[in-house]
Amino acid sequence: MRLKTMLEVARTLGIPVPFSTGSLSSLVQVHGSEPFTYQNFLAKFDTLRMFYRSPEVILRITREAVEDAARDNVRYLELRFAPVALSFAERFPLGDVMDWVCESAGKAMQEFGILVKLIASVNRHESVELAEQVTLLAADRTGRGMVGMDLAGNEAKFPAGPFLGVFKEAHQAGLKLTVHAGEWAGAVNVREALEMLQADRIGHGVRVLEDPAVVEMAHNRGTPFEVCVTSNYQTGSVSSLPQHPLMRMLQQGLNVTLGTDDPSISQITLTDEYRLVCEDLGMEQKTLKERIMAAAQASFLPDAEREELTHQLRTELGI
């Protein structure tokens, strides 16, 4: 969410947050003076959940997320959202929340000339029953842009095992699967996501290098890793930016892609991430282009749309 939008919504709806840009920013964005821990990072979402107070707000923030991506020259956006979080403040029905996101994303896609699909995210600390509801609702909306399911949240405290049945149902319904794993806990969680949940992609996965056997498994499968360098640093997954394992993951032959995680919380764009990996981590532009293509090929698009996207990107990137 844009900070300006949050201030306007807070004033309009009387949400009890500081009515100054700086004070609100400290609650919803990560700053250099804060501890870089996953607990601090996750705390930002507690405040963000206070803002989803009306259909109009949810429609607006969805549109603005798409607009911001288009302004950053993004060609294809998989917009990840947590229906339970959006419904939290006013106890909106989950189906209504998902309909509002589908509607707004569809309109914004046409308005801003960007291809958009949606991934419904469920959290490990929430009930399996809620996750099953989200899965069934997402499966009913594949014709409205829903393409995948995501398991997110605190992997250090909450296991993925209870969600096995839910993710089997999602897979059978034709939804692709991505799982946050190996970010705040070890490589064993990546193995669990691959072997048990049959994840198509791994969210982050930067600790996969702790176990050569899991590296080999991911390499053999060609599993895409959704690596978000700035976020990994801000959550304490890596101790410093120069120590980020991105380049070592590539050297091990892992299929790494680059993403932003939470642009507003981290105050970044995808352009910022591309610049960071080239200037701070030493990635060559040729490799960056290859990773952009890898992201397109790892997308959850239907085959024909994926082929069209990869062709477009090859042309634009000159490869």
Secondary structure as GFF3:
##gff-version 3
##sequence-region A 1 319
A	DSSP	alpha_helix	3	13	.	.	.	ID=ss1
A	DSSP	alpha_helix	21	28	.	.	.	ID=ss2
A	DSSP	alpha_helix	38	48	.	.	.	ID=ss3
A	DSSP	three_ten_helix	49	51	.	.	.	ID=ss4
A	DSSP	alpha_helix	55	71	.	.	.	ID=ss5
A	DSSP	beta_strand	76	81	.	.	.	ID=ss6
A	DSSP	alpha_helix	83	88	.	.	.	ID=ss7
A	DSSP	alpha_helix	94	112	.	.	.	ID=ss8
A	DSSP	beta_strand	115	123	.	.	.	ID=ss9
A	DSSP	alpha_helix	128	139	.	.	.	ID=ss10
A	DSSP	three_ten_helix	142	144	.	.	.	ID=ss11
A	DSSP	beta_strand	146	152	.	.	.	ID=ss12
A	DSSP	three_ten_helix	161	163	.	.	.	ID=ss13
A	DSSP	alpha_helix	164	172	.	.	.	ID=ss14
A	DSSP	beta_strand	176	181	.	.	.	ID=ss15
A	DSSP	alpha_helix	187	195	.	.	.	ID=ss16
A	DSSP	beta_strand	201	204	.	.	.	ID=ss17
A	DSSP	three_ten_helix	208	210	.	.	.	ID=ss18
A	DSSP	alpha_helix	212	221	.	.	.	ID=ss19
A	DSSP	beta_strand	224	227	.	.	.	ID=ss20
A	DSSP	alpha_helix	229	234	.	.	.	ID=ss21
A	DSSP	three_ten_helix	241	243	.	.	.	ID=ss22
A	DSSP	alpha_helix	246	251	.	.	.	ID=ss23
A	DSSP	beta_strand	255	258	.	.	.	ID=ss24
A	DSSP	alpha_helix	263	266	.	.	.	ID=ss25
A	DSSP	alpha_helix	270	279	.	.	.	ID=ss26
A	DSSP	alpha_helix	285	297	.	.	.	ID=ss27
A	DSSP	alpha_helix	303	317	.	.	.	ID=ss28
###
